Amino acid sequence: MGVIVFGLMLLSLTIWLGLLCFWGQFWRLDQQLEVRETRLKSLPVVCAVVPARNEAELIPISLRSLLLQDYPGSLDVFLVDDRSTDGTANFAQGVAYALGKSEQLHIISGEPLPPGWSGKLWAVEQGIKNASKLTPDYYFLTDADIEHDASNLCRLVAKAEQENLDLVSVMVRLRCESFWEKLLIPAFVFFFQKLYPFRWVNNPKNPTAAAAGGSILIRKEALERIGGIQVIRQALIDDCALAGAVKRSVKVEEEDTGTRGREDAEIFSFPASPRLPISMSSPTGRIWLGLSTLTRSLRPYNSLATIWDMVARTAYTQLNYSPLLLLGTLVGMSLIYLVPPVGLILGVIWSNWGILFTGLFAWLLMTLAYYPTIRFYKCSFWLAFSLPAIAFLYTLMTLDSALRHWQGRGGNWKGRVYPNEFS
């Protein structure tokens, strides 16, 4: 028995050494938007699209921050009221009027949700359709629960223009105030970065693609090149699906310009989009994803239940609804996060120094990897040591996500439950 446990300890330790040294340095948090100067040589036209469904409580703060951006170019905001019942549109109009920005805000009454669309993406589609009349250079896709730093848009545009990017996105600073938020929210960011190392995302030669839906700036030509939002209309993890479509789009063009969009259509099981002319000014499908220290999410997660629901809503979707991937995830999470502390305890009980120190070393490496995220969110140092317990909770959330899917309760959001065929 001791030999088996020691073997598991060595395997877990080896995995952590590999993650720290060869997995895109995901733990360093060095991809941040605010570390660069904002220099704008041109002033592209930007249209912000905000899908909003029953956001009366948060829209006064989020919309105010959007209308007060210090971007010196043209910015119009298209807020799509997704059939709200709490007066979201009235609150939005009041905010714009109070700021003297009524002409800058365009409120669109959402149409009924058609079959085959997720609610958010249908709202975004309507916003883009209306915004396209202004022939913008960029669409700024953001959520109704985001409070933007005054220079957020300016930095995003500068990043896109300076580095010739098709898509720029930042993972905004999530709320981290309550006990459960401090315990679980930093880990959510840590796991996301481990799944999509930002350095790999930002490397045009690496196929890894991801974005954060709260703050995405996408070039108009790039969105047209992939066939528009309708290409990902069923995606529940829509931000990463959009980033993947953009990053793959240039390769698709190079292989066969006559079948542009077919590769993405096959991946997402949608009909191929119509052939579009190649824009000579469009960049090379490059994307960038980083963190923001200033732009933040207003969405509260005051209880374990709210965070649990957030994760369980799409965790099994992330695994492509595959029982094999689910099994692999459960085994992998146990091996990587739970084996070291269990081995440490067994090493003490058995007085086996080999097992004890191997487990301790693996746990310390885990803590070292997690600490930068804990520091980023200004949480207590001891929480860095609690990653095994946190990972155990996330493993249960993932299992619950699969159970919800099998019971037909997956993808529940804002009063809508999406069918199992949604990806």
C-alpha positions as CSV (number, residue, x, y, z in Angstrom):
1,M,0.0,0.0,0.0
2,G,2.8,2.4,0.9
3,V,4.5,1.8,-2.5
4,I,1.2,2.7,-4.3
5,V,0.7,5.9,-2.2
6,F,4.4,6.9,-2.8
7,G,3.9,6.4,-6.5
8,L,0.9,8.6,-6.5
9,M,2.8,11.2,-4.6
10,L,5.6,11.2,-7.1
11,L,3.2,11.4,-10.0
12,S,1.4,14.4,-8.5
13,L,4.7,16.1,-7.8
14,T,5.8,15.5,-11.3
15,I,2.6,17.0,-12.7
16,W,3.1,20.1,-10.6
17,L,6.6,20.5,-11.7
18,G,5.4,20.2,-15.3
19,L,2.6,22.7,-14.8
20,L,4.9,25.3,-13.2
21,C,7.7,24.9,-15.8
22,F,6.0,24.1,-19.1
23,W,2.3,25.1,-19.0
24,G,2.4,28.6,-20.3
25,Q,3.5,30.1,-17.0
26,F,-0.3,30.5,-16.3
27,W,0.3,31.2,-12.6
28,R,2.4,34.4,-13.1
29,L,-0.5,36.8,-13.9
30,D,1.8,38.9,-16.1
31,Q,-0.7,39.5,-18.9
32,Q,-2.4,42.7,-17.6
33,L,-4.0,45.5,-19.6
34,E,-3.0,48.4,-17.4
35,V,0.7,47.8,-17.6
36,R,0.9,49.6,-21.0
37,E,0.7,53.2,-21.9
38,T,-2.3,54.4,-23.9
39,R,-1.2,56.0,-27.2
40,L,-3.8,56.5,-29.9
41,K,-2.5,57.4,-33.3
42,S,-6.0,57.1,-34.8
43,L,-9.5,57.3,-33.3
44,P,-11.6,54.3,-34.6
45,V,-15.4,54.4,-34.3
46,V,-16.6,52.1,-31.5
47,C,-20.1,50.8,-30.8
48,A,-20.6,49.2,-27.4
49,V,-23.3,46.4,-27.3
50,V,-24.7,45.6,-23.9
51,P,-27.2,42.8,-23.4
52,A,-29.3,43.4,-20.3
53,R,-32.0,41.2,-18.8
54,N,-33.4,42.3,-15.5
55,E,-30.4,44.4,-14.5
56,A,-32.2,47.4,-12.9
57,E,-30.1,47.1,-9.8
58,L,-26.7,47.2,-11.5
59,I,-27.3,49.1,-14.8
60,P,-27.1,52.6,-13.2
61,I,-23.5,51.9,-12.2
62,S,-22.4,49.9,-15.2
63,L,-23.9,52.2,-17.8
64,R,-22.6,55.3,-16.1
65,S,-19.1,53.9,-16.3
66,L,-19.5,53.1,-20.0
67,L,-21.0,56.5,-20.9
68,L,-18.2,58.3,-19.0
69,Q,-15.3,56.6,-20.8
70,D,-12.5,59.0,-21.6
71,Y,-12.1,57.6,-25.1
72,P,-11.6,60.6,-27.4
73,G,-13.1,58.9,-30.5
74,S,-16.7,58.2,-31.4
75,L,-18.5,55.9,-28.9
76,D,-22.2,54.9,-29.1
77,V,-23.8,52.5,-26.7
78,F,-26.5,50.0,-27.8
79,L,-28.3,48.6,-24.8
80,V,-30.5,45.6,-25.7
81,D,-33.3,45.2,-23.2
82,D,-33.8,41.5,-23.3
83,R,-37.5,41.5,-22.3
84,S,-36.8,42.7,-18.8
85,T,-39.6,42.9,-16.2
86,D,-37.9,45.2,-13.7
87,G,-37.7,48.5,-15.7
88,T,-34.1,48.1,-16.8
89,A,-34.7,50.3,-19.9
90,N,-36.2,53.1,-17.8
91,F,-33.2,53.1,-15.5
92,A,-30.9,53.2,-18.4
93,Q,-32.7,56.1,-20.0
94,G,-32.5,58.0,-16.6
95,V,-28.8,57.5,-16.4
96,A,-28.1,58.8,-19.9
97,Y,-30.4,61.8,-19.3
98,A,-28.7,62.6,-16.0
99,L,-25.3,62.6,-17.7
100,G,-26.4,64.5,-20.7
101,K,-25.6,61.5,-22.9
102,S,-29.1,60.6,-24.2
103,E,-27.9,60.9,-27.9
104,Q,-25.1,58.5,-27.2
105,L,-27.4,55.7,-25.8
106,H,-29.5,53.6,-28.1
107,I,-32.0,51.3,-26.3
108,I,-33.3,48.4,-28.3
109,S,-36.3,46.4,-27.2
110,G,-35.4,42.7,-27.5
111,E,-37.4,40.5,-29.9
112,P,-38.6,37.1,-28.8
113,L,-35.9,34.4,-28.5
114,P,-35.9,32.3,-31.7
115,P,-35.1,28.6,-31.7
116,G,-31.4,27.7,-31.7
117,W,-30.1,30.9,-30.0
118,S,-28.9,31.5,-26.4
119,G,-30.6,34.5,-24.9
120,K,-27.4,36.6,-24.5
121,L,-26.2,36.0,-28.0
122,W,-29.6,36.8,-29.5
123,A,-29.4,40.1,-27.7
124,V,-25.9,40.7,-28.8
125,E,-26.9,39.9,-32.4
126,Q,-29.7,42.5,-32.3
127,G,-27.4,45.1,-30.8
128,I,-24.7,44.5,-33.5
129,K,-27.4,44.6,-36.3
130,N,-28.4,48.1,-35.1
131,A,-24.9,49.3,-34.4
132,S,-23.7,48.2,-37.9
133,K,-25.7,51.1,-39.3
134,L,-23.0,53.5,-37.9
135,T,-20.3,51.5,-39.7
136,P,-18.0,51.1,-36.6
137,D,-14.4,50.0,-36.8
138,Y,-14.9,48.0,-33.6
139,Y,-17.7,46.4,-31.5
140,F,-17.2,46.6,-27.8
141,L,-19.1,43.6,-26.3
142,T,-19.7,44.0,-22.6
143,D,-22.1,42.9,-19.8
144,A,-24.6,44.9,-17.8
145,D,-22.8,44.0,-14.6
146,I,-19.4,45.5,-15.4
147,E,-18.1,48.8,-13.9
148,H,-15.5,50.0,-16.4
149,D,-12.5,52.0,-15.4
150,A,-12.6,55.4,-17.3
151,S,-9.7,54.4,-19.5
152,N,-10.7,50.8,-20.2
153,L,-11.9,51.3,-23.7
154,C,-9.0,53.6,-24.6
155,R,-6.6,50.9,-23.5
156,L,-8.4,48.2,-25.4
157,V,-8.4,50.2,-28.6
158,A,-4.8,51.2,-28.2
159,K,-3.8,47.6,-27.6
160,A,-5.7,46.5,-30.7
161,E,-4.3,49.2,-32.9
162,Q,-0.7,49.0,-31.7
163,E,-0.4,45.2,-32.0
164,N,-2.8,44.8,-35.0
165,L,-5.2,42.5,-33.1
166,D,-8.6,41.2,-34.2
167,L,-9.9,40.7,-30.7
168,V,-8.8,42.1,-27.3
169,S,-10.4,41.0,-24.1
170,V,-9.8,41.4,-20.4
171,M,-11.0,39.3,-17.5
172,V,-12.3,42.0,-15.2
173,R,-11.7,41.9,-11.5
174,L,-14.4,39.7,-10.1
175,R,-16.1,40.7,-6.8
176,C,-14.3,39.3,-3.8
177,E,-15.8,40.6,-0.6
178,S,-17.9,37.9,1.1
179,F,-16.4,34.8,2.8
180,W,-17.4,32.5,-0.1
181,E,-16.1,35.0,-2.7
182,K,-12.7,35.2,-1.0
183,L,-12.6,31.4,-0.7
184,L,-13.7,30.4,-4.2
185,I,-13.5,33.4,-6.7
186,P,-9.7,33.6,-6.9
187,A,-9.6,29.9,-7.6
188,F,-12.1,30.4,-10.4
189,V,-9.6,32.7,-12.1
190,F,-6.7,30.4,-11.3
191,F,-8.5,27.4,-12.9
192,F,-9.5,29.4,-15.9
193,Q,-5.9,30.5,-16.5
194,K,-4.7,26.9,-16.1
195,L,-7.2,25.8,-18.6
196,Y,-6.4,28.7,-21.0
197,P,-2.9,29.9,-20.3
198,F,-3.0,33.6,-21.3
199,R,0.5,33.4,-22.9
200,W,-0.7,30.6,-25.1
201,V,-3.9,32.5,-26.0
202,N,-1.8,35.6,-26.9
203,N,0.6,33.6,-29.1
204,P,-0.6,33.5,-32.7
205,K,1.2,30.2,-33.3
206,N,-0.6,28.4,-30.4
207,P,-4.1,27.1,-31.1
208,T,-5.3,27.9,-27.6
209,A,-8.0,30.6,-27.7
210,A,-10.1,32.2,-25.0
211,A,-11.8,35.5,-24.1
212,A,-13.7,36.9,-21.1
213,G,-17.2,37.9,-22.0
214,G,-17.4,40.9,-19.7
215,S,-15.1,43.0,-21.9
216,I,-14.4,42.1,-25.5
217,L,-13.3,44.5,-28.2
218,I,-13.6,42.9,-31.7
219,R,-12.8,44.3,-35.0
220,K,-15.8,44.6,-37.3
221,E,-14.0,43.0,-40.3
222,A,-13.0,40.0,-38.0
223,L,-16.6,39.5,-36.9
224,E,-17.8,39.6,-40.5
225,R,-15.0,37.2,-41.5
226,I,-16.1,34.5,-39.2
227,G,-19.8,34.9,-40.3
228,G,-21.0,37.0,-37.4
229,I,-22.4,36.1,-34.0
230,Q,-24.8,33.6,-35.6
231,V,-21.8,31.3,-36.0
232,I,-21.7,30.7,-32.2
233,R,-25.4,31.3,-31.6
234,Q,-25.8,28.1,-29.4
235,A,-22.6,28.5,-27.4
236,L,-23.1,28.7,-23.7
237,I,-19.4,29.5,-23.2
238,D,-19.7,32.2,-25.9
239,D,-16.7,34.2,-25.1
240,C,-14.2,31.4,-25.7
241,A,-16.2,30.2,-28.7
242,L,-15.9,33.7,-30.3
243,A,-12.2,33.9,-29.6
244,G,-11.7,30.4,-31.1
245,A,-13.6,31.3,-34.3
246,V,-11.5,34.5,-34.7
247,K,-8.2,32.9,-34.1
248,R,-8.9,30.1,-36.5
249,S,-10.5,32.3,-39.2
250,V,-7.3,33.4,-41.0
251,K,-6.1,29.7,-41.2
252,V,-9.4,28.8,-42.8
253,E,-9.0,31.6,-45.3
254,E,-5.5,30.6,-46.2
255,E,-6.6,26.9,-46.8
256,D,-9.6,27.7,-48.9
257,T,-11.0,31.2,-49.2
258,G,-14.0,29.8,-51.0
259,T,-15.2,27.9,-48.0
260,R,-14.7,30.5,-45.4
261,G,-16.5,29.7,-42.2
262,R,-17.1,26.1,-43.1
263,E,-14.5,24.9,-40.5
264,D,-16.3,26.8,-37.7
265,A,-19.7,25.7,-39.0
266,E,-18.6,22.0,-38.7
267,I,-17.2,22.5,-35.3
268,F,-20.4,24.1,-33.9
269,S,-22.8,22.0,-36.1
270,F,-24.1,25.1,-37.9
271,P,-24.6,25.7,-41.6
272,A,-21.6,27.3,-43.3
273,S,-21.8,31.1,-43.4
274,P,-21.9,32.9,-46.8
275,R,-18.7,33.7,-48.5
276,L,-17.3,37.1,-47.5
277,P,-14.8,39.2,-49.3
278,I,-11.4,39.4,-47.7
279,S,-10.8,42.9,-46.1
280,M,-7.3,44.0,-47.0
281,S,-7.1,46.0,-43.8
282,S,-8.1,43.2,-41.5
283,P,-5.3,41.8,-39.3
284,T,-4.1,38.3,-39.0
285,G,-6.6,36.6,-36.6
286,R,-4.5,37.5,-33.6
287,I,-6.2,37.8,-30.2
288,W,-5.1,39.0,-26.8
289,L,-6.5,38.1,-23.3
290,G,-5.3,39.6,-20.0
291,L,-6.4,40.7,-16.6
292,S,-7.6,44.0,-15.4
293,T,-7.0,45.5,-12.0
294,L,-9.3,48.4,-12.4
295,T,-12.4,47.3,-14.4
296,R,-14.5,45.1,-12.2
297,S,-17.6,43.0,-12.0
298,L,-20.5,44.1,-9.8
299,R,-22.1,40.7,-9.7
300,P,-22.3,39.5,-6.1
301,Y,-21.8,35.9,-5.1
302,N,-22.6,36.1,-1.4
303,S,-23.3,32.4,-0.8
304,L,-21.9,29.0,-1.8
305,A,-25.1,28.3,-3.7
306,T,-24.7,31.3,-6.1
307,I,-21.1,30.4,-6.9
308,W,-22.0,26.7,-7.2
309,D,-24.7,27.5,-9.7
310,M,-22.4,29.8,-11.7
311,V,-19.9,26.9,-12.1
312,A,-22.3,24.1,-12.5
313,R,-24.2,26.0,-15.3
314,T,-21.3,25.4,-17.8
315,A,-18.7,23.1,-16.3
316,Y,-20.0,20.0,-18.2
317,T,-20.3,22.1,-21.3
318,Q,-16.6,22.8,-21.0
319,L,-16.1,19.1,-21.1
320,N,-18.1,18.8,-24.3
321,Y,-20.7,16.7,-22.4
322,S,-18.3,13.8,-22.6
323,P,-18.5,11.1,-19.8
324,L,-14.9,10.1,-20.5
325,L,-13.7,13.7,-20.1
326,L,-15.7,14.0,-16.9
327,L,-14.1,10.8,-15.6
328,G,-10.7,12.1,-16.6
329,T,-11.4,15.4,-14.9
330,L,-12.5,13.8,-11.7
331,V,-9.4,11.6,-11.6
332,G,-7.1,14.4,-12.6
333,M,-8.4,16.9,-10.0
334,S,-8.1,14.2,-7.3
335,L,-4.5,13.3,-8.4
336,I,-3.3,16.9,-8.8
337,Y,-5.0,18.6,-5.8
338,L,-6.2,16.0,-3.3
339,V,-3.4,13.4,-3.3
340,P,-0.7,15.6,-1.9
341,P,-2.4,16.6,1.4
342,V,-3.8,13.1,1.8
343,G,-0.3,11.6,1.3
344,L,1.1,14.1,3.8
345,I,-1.4,12.9,6.4
346,L,-0.7,9.3,5.7
347,G,3.0,9.9,5.8
348,V,2.7,11.3,9.3
349,I,0.4,8.4,10.4
350,W,2.7,5.8,8.9
351,S,5.9,7.6,9.8
352,N,7.0,7.3,6.2
353,W,9.3,10.2,5.5
354,G,9.4,9.6,1.8
355,I,5.6,9.9,1.4
356,L,5.5,12.8,3.9
357,F,8.1,15.0,2.2
358,T,6.9,14.2,-1.3
359,G,3.3,15.2,-0.4
360,L,4.5,18.3,1.4
361,F,6.7,19.4,-1.5
362,A,3.8,18.9,-4.0
363,W,1.5,20.9,-1.7
364,L,4.0,23.7,-1.4
365,L,4.4,23.9,-5.2
366,M,0.6,24.0,-5.4
367,T,0.5,26.9,-2.9
368,L,3.3,28.7,-4.7
369,A,1.4,28.5,-8.0
370,Y,-1.8,29.8,-6.4
371,Y,-0.3,32.6,-4.3
372,P,0.0,35.2,-7.1
373,T,-3.8,34.9,-7.6
374,I,-4.4,35.2,-3.9
375,R,-2.2,38.3,-3.8
376,F,-3.9,39.8,-6.9
377,Y,-7.3,39.6,-5.1
378,K,-5.8,40.8,-1.8
379,C,-6.9,37.8,0.2
380,S,-5.3,36.4,3.3
381,F,-2.1,34.4,2.6
382,W,-3.5,31.3,4.4
383,L,-6.0,30.8,1.6
384,A,-3.2,29.8,-0.7
385,F,-2.8,26.6,1.4
386,S,-6.5,25.8,1.1
387,L,-6.4,25.1,-2.7
388,P,-7.0,21.3,-2.1
389,A,-10.3,21.9,-0.2
390,I,-11.3,24.5,-2.8
391,A,-10.5,22.1,-5.7
392,F,-12.6,19.4,-4.0
393,L,-15.6,21.8,-4.0
394,Y,-15.0,22.6,-7.7
395,T,-14.8,18.9,-8.4
396,L,-18.2,18.4,-6.8
397,M,-19.6,21.4,-8.8
398,T,-18.4,19.8,-12.0
399,L,-20.0,16.5,-11.1
400,D,-23.2,18.3,-10.3
401,S,-23.0,20.1,-13.7
402,A,-23.0,16.7,-15.4
403,L,-25.9,15.5,-13.3
404,R,-27.9,18.6,-14.2
405,H,-27.3,18.0,-17.8
406,W,-28.4,14.4,-17.6
407,Q,-31.5,15.5,-15.8
408,G,-32.2,18.2,-18.5
409,R,-31.6,21.1,-16.1
410,G,-28.3,22.4,-17.6
411,G,-27.6,25.9,-18.8
412,N,-30.1,27.6,-16.5
413,W,-29.6,31.4,-16.6
414,K,-31.9,34.4,-16.1
415,G,-35.0,32.2,-16.0
416,R,-34.1,30.3,-19.2
417,V,-33.1,26.6,-19.3
418,Y,-31.3,25.7,-22.5
419,P,-31.8,22.2,-24.1
420,N,-29.0,19.7,-24.0
421,E,-28.0,20.2,-27.6
422,F,-26.7,23.7,-26.8
423,S,-22.9,23.7,-26.6
